[in-house]
Amino acid sequence: MLKAVLFDFNGVIINDESIHQDLINELLLGENLRPDVSEYQELCLGRSDRACLKDILSRRGRVVSDEYLDQLIETKTKYYRQEIDNLRSLPIYPELNDFLILIKQRNLKIGLVTGSLVSEVEFILNKAELISYFDVIVGGDEITSSKPEPDGYLLAVDRLNQIDHTLQLKPENCLVIEDTPIGITAAKKAGMQVVGIANTYPYHFMQRISDWAIDYFSDLELERVEKVLA
């Protein structure tokens, strides 16, 4: 039975991918490297900043220490917050608030699993007044392996069980909402059902790689999902 809904963050909660791409590009220019759109899509979409930067720099023949990566990520986080603060309104996806209310009304747990830093996520969710909906948040700085590995989703299950010992949550009780192939792969590796939302990739592509595909949160019929899982 369905017990929890787990969200990705960038591209699912907030439409900020262009901001992240611009900031990664700025970091690369600072390293005297030319940004490449296809490289960003391959190595960064759906992955943590650490995995993204490490793989891009490695591909370009740069071997950097963890400490150096920490500095790059710290710089990016600083400028990300500045970019967000300069926006007139947060680019939160439409219908999200109503969808979160609907999930809570069905007494389902809500989690968030992302490659972004926990502090970055909490900054946005507090600013959007959404943080109270989320029972657990797993960030990219809390796990050693980035998506498409399932570690983040499995950690979310463990944490939800720690919060409520009567929940007895298993991966098959979870529904994941993702927007990238890497994220969908991670959720499937964890043994979870996956909804592909067509925010980053087209609907027909999401249909091919996920269990359900939607254009908007209102398209997702939780009753139908519950019946399938039951």
N, C-alpha and C positions, 0 to 999 in steps of 0.2 A: 504494500500500500504506500501511497505517497505521504511522506512525512516532512520533507524539506525541499525548498527551492533555493538553488545556489546560482548567483549571478557572477558573470565576469564584470569588469568595471569599465575600462576604456572601450568605447564602441557599443556598450550595452546600457550603462547607466548615464554616461556623459559622452557627448560628441566632441572629443578633444584630440582626435588622432592627428589632425593637421598641426596642432600646437606642438605635440610631441615630435612630429617629424621635423618641423622647423628647428626645434631646439637640438635634436640630434644632429641635424645638418650644421648648425652653428658650432657644435662641439667638434665635428669632423673638420670644418674649415679652420678651427683653432689648432688642429693637429696637422694642418697643411694637406688635408685630404679632400678630394672632390666628392660631394654627396652623390649618391646614385639611387634613383627612385626604386628601381627593381630590387636593388640590394636591401633597401629599407623594408620593402614588402616581404621579402624572403626571410630576413633575419630578425626583424623587429616586431612586426604585427603579431599581437597576442603573446609576446614574450616579455620577460623582465628587461629593464634597462641594462642590467649587468650582463645578461646573456647577449643582448643586442650589441652593445658596444664591444664586448670582448670578441665576439665573432667577426664583426666588421673590421676591427683593428687587426685581428689575426689574419683575416683574408688579405688585408693590405700589407702584410708582412711585419706588423707591429706586435711585439710581445710585451704586455704591460703587467705590472704587479696588481694585486688586489687593492693595495693602498692607493695606487694611481686611479684605478677604476672608482674607488670610493670618492675621490676628489672630483672626478668627472660627473658622477651621479649627484653629488652634493651641489655642484654648480648648476646642473640641469634642474634639480628640485627648486633651487632658489629662484631661477628665472621662470619656471613653471608657475610658481605662486604669484609672481609679479604679473605674468600674463593673465592669470585668472582674475586677480584683483582689478585689472584694468578693463575687464569686460563689463558691459552694462548689465548683462544678465548671464547666468550660468547656462551653458548649452546642454542642460539635462534633457534627455529624450522625452518626447510627449507621452502622456498616459502612464508614465512610470509611477507617479504618486498613487493614482487610482488602482493600479495593478498591485502595488505593495499593500494597500488597504485590503484588497480582495483576498490576497494570500493570508493575511493576518486573520481575516474573518473566517477562514477555513481552518484556523488553528494549526497552520503549517509553520515550521521554522524557516527563517530566512538567513542565508549566509552569502558571503561575497569572497570570491577567490580571484586574485589578480596578480600580475607581475609588478604592479606599481607598489611603491613604498606604503606601508600602513599609515604613516603620518600624512602622506599626500592624499590618500583616500579619505581619511578622517577629516582633513582640512576641507575637502569638497563636500562631503556628506553633512558636516556641521553647517557649512555655509548655505547648503540647500535645504537644511532642516529635515534631513532624511535619515540621519544616523540612528534614530531610535527604532527604526524598523528592523535593523540588522542585529541578529543574535550573535553572529561571529564574523570577523573579518580576517582573512589570511592574505598577507601581502608578500610580495616578491623578496623582501628583506628577511623573511622568516623561514625560508626554505632554501636549500642549496641547489636544487634543480628547477629550472624553469619549465613551463609548458613547452612541448607536448607531454612532458612527464606528468603523472597523475598525483604527485606528492601533495600539492596544494589542496586538491579536492579531498584526498584521504585525510589530511590534517583537519579540514573543516568538519568532517564526520566525527573524528575523535573529539574535537572541541565541543561540538553540539551534545555529544554523549556525556561529556564532563559536566556541562551546564545542567543537563537533565538526565539523571541516571535511569529514569523510567522510560526514556525515549527508545532505547535499544535500536538506534539508527544504523542502518546498513547502506552501502552504496546504492543498492537496488531500490532503496526508498527515496532516492534523491532525483530531482529534475534540475538539469543545468541549462542556463540560458547563455549562449555564446555567440560570437559574431565572426570568428575566424576559424580556419581549418585546424590550426595548431591548438586552439582552445577546445574545439570539438574532439580532437584526438585525445587530449588530456582527460576529458570527462569520460570518454568511452573506455580508455585504459583503466579508469577508476571503477568501471562497471556501472556507470550511471546512464540514464536516458538523457538525451540532449535535444534542446530546441535551438535551431539556428535562426537568429533574427537577422534580417537582410538590411543591416545598417552599413556594413563595410563591403560585403560581397552581395551579388544579386540573388534574388529569391530562388531562381531555378538552380543555382549552385548550392545554396543551403539545402534545398530539397534532396540533392544527391548525397550529401555527406552527413546529414543529421537525421534524427528519428522523426522530428517535426520541423516544419519551416513556417515562419511568420514574417509579415512585414511590420506589424505593430503589436504591442503588448495586448491590445484588445482582441487580436486574432486568436490568442491562445485560450482554448477551452479547458480549464483545469478539471472540470467534471469528466471530460473525455480522457484526459491523461490518467486520472484516478481509476477509471474503469479499465483502461489498458493495463495499468500496473497491478490492479487487483486480479 
